[in-house]
């Protein structure tokens, strides 16, 4: 098929474009910058224009404003323009074509959950412009009849968001973590990319996407950062985040970041696995390839 991939120049979008091309599809990257494969058509999601989708058989929509930059009105407006208004224009331009919309597990209400969260879990009360606007875009895409994927904490080679932020929490070889150990779902970017391509054949609706099994937080942090976890009281870290928000325009420590690490979130993957989703990549694979062990060095 001829598949439009929006946001193909980004971390997740580039992986999806490569996966689609590897599956034999013709890829058209639609966005401000070219993707790693296929032809490029310019579209600035903030411009107010509709994307050019003529000749496309299907669309995988990843273009988004991401991050946790604060609650300033200008930030909220920009996130709304990209994650809500541009999504609405894309769905209008799709005109009935199959759409796979990449949403986020950040649409789920923050807090401690009693068990794995299904796609029917509570949505709302997000603490960030990203979560609030992705929740609205998610609802628009579901209303269109799109396949809506909700990954959590996407990681992988070239990750510009999750891993760099975690590394900033390391002090003198200790990883400062809020609260006791917990379990959480993570999503290898390769698993998300494979799901995006496979989902072109899924029935419409929301699907959680993550690695096959959740990870113990402390063990994952220890393996990724090569640092020993140091548990801090959650109220203390929340207070530090509130102070950081007052003194810095874009603080590293935010309430959202604290909740993501303290509460954990395990996604129920039943709905996706019923469609044939079989995530192959794990955090161990990523670590083996990105942080060579002495054995690998000797083999090299």
C-alpha positions in Angstrom: 0.0 0.0 0.0 0.9 3.7 -0.3 1.1 4.7 3.4 1.4 8.3 4.7 3.4 8.5 7.9 3.1 11.9 9.7 6.0 12.8 12.0 8.3 10.5 10.2 11.4 12.6 11.0 10.8 12.0 14.8 12.0 9.2 17.0 8.9 7.1 16.8 7.9 8.2 13.3 11.2 7.3 11.8 11.0 3.8 13.3 7.5 3.4 11.9 8.5 4.6 8.4 11.3 2.1 8.3 9.1 -0.7 9.5 6.4 0.1 6.9 9.0 0.1 4.1 10.5 -3.1 5.3 7.0 -4.7 5.1 6.9 -3.7 1.4 4.7 -0.6 1.6 5.4 2.6 -0.3 6.1 5.3 2.4 5.2 9.0 2.1 6.5 11.1 5.0 4.2 14.1 5.6 5.7 16.7 7.9 8.1 19.6 8.3 11.2 17.4 7.6 11.8 14.2 5.5 11.7 10.8 7.1 14.4 8.2 6.7 12.7 6.5 3.7 10.3 7.3 1.0 9.2 10.6 -0.5 8.5 13.7 1.5 5.5 16.1 1.4 5.7 19.2 3.5 3.1 19.8 6.2 3.5 22.0 9.2 1.0 20.7 11.8 0.8 24.2 13.4 0.0 26.0 10.1 -3.7 25.4 10.0 -3.4 23.7 6.6 -4.8 20.2 5.8 -2.1 17.6 4.9 -1.8 16.4 1.4 -3.1 12.8 1.3 -4.0 12.3 -2.4 -3.1 8.8 -3.6 -2.7 7.4 0.0 -4.2 4.1 0.9 -3.8 4.6 4.6 -2.4 6.9 7.2 -0.3 6.4 10.3 -0.4 9.6 12.4 2.5 10.3 14.7 3.0 14.0 14.4 2.7 15.5 17.9 3.9 18.0 20.3 5.6 16.1 23.1 7.3 16.8 26.4 6.4 18.3 29.8 7.4 22.0 29.5 5.1 23.6 32.0 1.6 25.1 32.3 2.1 28.5 30.6 -0.9 29.5 28.4 1.3 29.7 25.3 2.5 26.1 25.9 -1.1 24.8 26.2 -2.1 26.6 23.0 0.8 25.1 21.0 0.0 21.6 22.2 -3.6 22.1 21.4 -2.8 23.3 17.9 -0.7 20.2 17.1 -2.3 17.4 19.2 -5.9 18.4 18.7 -6.4 20.9 15.8 -3.9 19.2 13.5 -5.3 15.8 14.3 -8.8 17.0 13.5 -7.6 18.3 10.1 -5.7 15.1 9.3 -8.9 13.0 10.1 -10.9 15.3 7.8 -8.3 15.0 5.0 -8.2 11.2 5.5 -11.8 11.1 4.2 -12.6 7.6 5.2 -9.2 6.1 4.6 -7.9 3.7 7.3 -6.0 5.7 10.0 -3.7 4.4 12.7 -3.4 7.2 15.3 -0.6 7.0 17.8 -1.9 8.3 21.1 -0.4 7.6 24.5 -1.0 5.9 27.8 -0.7 9.4 29.3 -4.4 9.8 28.5 -5.2 7.5 31.5 -5.9 9.3 34.8 -2.8 9.5 37.0 -2.7 7.7 40.3 -2.3 4.2 41.7 -4.2 1.5 39.9 -5.3 -1.7 41.5 -4.2 -3.8 38.5 -3.4 -3.7 34.8 -5.2 -0.8 33.0 -7.4 -1.8 30.1 -8.5 0.5 27.3 -11.7 1.2 29.3 -9.7 2.6 32.1 -10.4 6.1 33.4 -9.3 9.0 31.2 -8.8 12.5 32.4 -7.2 14.7 35.1 -3.9 14.8 33.3 -1.2 17.0 34.8 0.4 18.2 31.6 -0.6 19.9 28.3 0.7 16.8 26.6 -1.7 14.5 28.5 -4.7 16.8 28.2 -4.3 17.4 24.5 -3.5 13.8 23.6 -6.7 12.7 25.4 -8.7 15.0 23.2 -7.0 13.9 20.1 -7.5 10.3 21.2 -11.2 10.9 21.5 -11.4 12.5 18.0 -9.6 9.5 16.5 -11.8 7.0 18.2 -14.8 8.9 16.9 -13.4 8.7 13.4 -13.1 5.0 13.7 -9.3 4.9 13.6 -7.1 2.3 15.3 -5.8 4.2 18.3 -2.6 2.9 19.9 -1.7 3.9 23.4 2.0 3.1 24.1 3.7 3.9 27.4 7.3 5.2 27.9 8.7 4.5 24.5 12.4 3.8 24.6 15.1 2.7 22.1 18.1 3.8 20.1 18.1 7.6 19.6 15.5 8.2 22.3 15.5 12.0 22.9 13.0 12.1 25.8 12.7 9.2 28.3 16.3 8.1 28.8 17.9 11.6 28.8 15.4 12.7 31.5 16.1 9.6 33.6 19.8 10.2 33.4 19.4 13.7 34.9 18.0 12.0 38.1 21.4 10.4 38.8 23.5 11.9 41.6 26.8 10.4 42.6 25.9 7.0 41.2 22.5 7.0 42.9 19.2 7.2 41.0 16.8 9.3 43.1 13.4 7.7 42.9 10.0 8.6 44.5 8.5 5.9 46.7 9.1 2.2 46.9 9.7 -0.2 43.9 6.8 -0.8 41.6 6.1 -2.4 38.3 5.5 -0.6 35.0 5.0 -1.1 31.3 7.5 0.2 28.9 7.4 0.1 25.1 10.3 -0.6 22.8 10.1 1.7 19.8 10.5 -1.4 17.5 7.4 -2.9 19.2 5.4 0.3 18.6 6.6 0.4 15.0 5.6 -3.2 14.3 2.2 -2.5 16.0 1.6 0.5 13.8 2.1 -1.5 10.6 0.1 -4.5 11.8 -2.7 -2.3 13.0 -3.5 -1.3 9.4 -5.5 -4.5 9.4 -7.1 -4.2 12.9 -10.6 -3.1 13.6 -11.1 0.4 14.8 -10.8 1.4 18.5 -8.2 1.9 21.2 -5.3 -0.6 21.9 -2.7 -0.6 24.6 0.8 -1.2 23.3 3.8 -2.2 25.3 6.5 -4.8 25.8 5.1 -8.3 26.5 5.7 -8.1 30.3 6.0 -5.2 32.7 9.3 -4.4 34.4 10.3 -3.9 38.0 11.1 -0.2 38.2 14.2 -0.4 40.3 15.8 -3.2 38.3 15.1 -1.4 35.0 16.6 1.9 36.3 19.6 0.0 37.7 20.2 -1.7 34.3 19.7 1.4 32.2 21.4 4.0 34.3 24.1 1.8 36.0 23.0 3.5 39.2 21.7 2.3 42.5 18.1 3.4 43.3 17.7 5.7 46.3 14.0 5.8 47.5 12.7 9.2 48.6 9.3 9.9 50.2 6.8 10.8 47.5 5.4 13.9 49.3 9.0 15.2 49.6 9.6 14.8 45.8 6.2 16.3 45.0 7.2 19.3 47.1 10.5 19.6 45.3 8.7 19.4 42.0 6.3 22.2 43.0 9.3 24.4 44.0 11.1 23.6 40.7 8.0 24.7 38.8 8.1 28.1 40.5 11.8 28.8 39.9 12.3 27.3 36.5 10.4 27.7 33.3 11.0 24.2 32.1 12.0 22.1 35.2 13.3 18.6 34.8 11.5 17.5 38.0 7.7 17.8 37.5 4.6 16.4 39.2 4.0 14.4 36.0 7.5 12.8 36.1 7.1 12.0 39.8 3.8 10.3 39.2 5.1 8.3 36.3 7.9 6.9 38.4 6.1 6.6 41.8 2.8 5.1 40.7 3.9 2.9 37.8 1.4 1.8 35.2 0.9 -1.7 33.9 -1.1 -1.9 30.6 -3.5 -4.7 29.8 -2.5 -5.9 26.3 -5.4 -8.4 25.8 -7.2 -6.4 23.2 -4.0 -6.0 21.0 -2.9 -9.6 21.5 -6.4 -10.7 20.3 -5.5 -8.9 17.0 -2.2 -10.8 16.8 0.1 -8.3 18.5 3.2 -10.2 19.6 5.9 -7.8 20.9 9.3 -9.3 20.3 11.7 -6.7 21.7 12.6 -6.3 25.4 14.6 -3.9 27.5 17.3 -6.6 27.7 17.6 -6.5 23.9 18.1 -2.7 24.0 20.7 -2.9 26.7 22.6 -5.7 25.0 22.9 -3.7 21.8 23.4 -0.2 23.2 25.7 -0.9 26.3 28.3 -3.5 25.2 29.2 -6.0 27.9 32.8 -7.3 28.4 31.8 -10.5 26.6 30.6 -8.5 23.6 33.7 -6.4 23.6 35.9 -9.6 23.5 33.8 -11.0 20.7 34.1 -7.7 18.8 
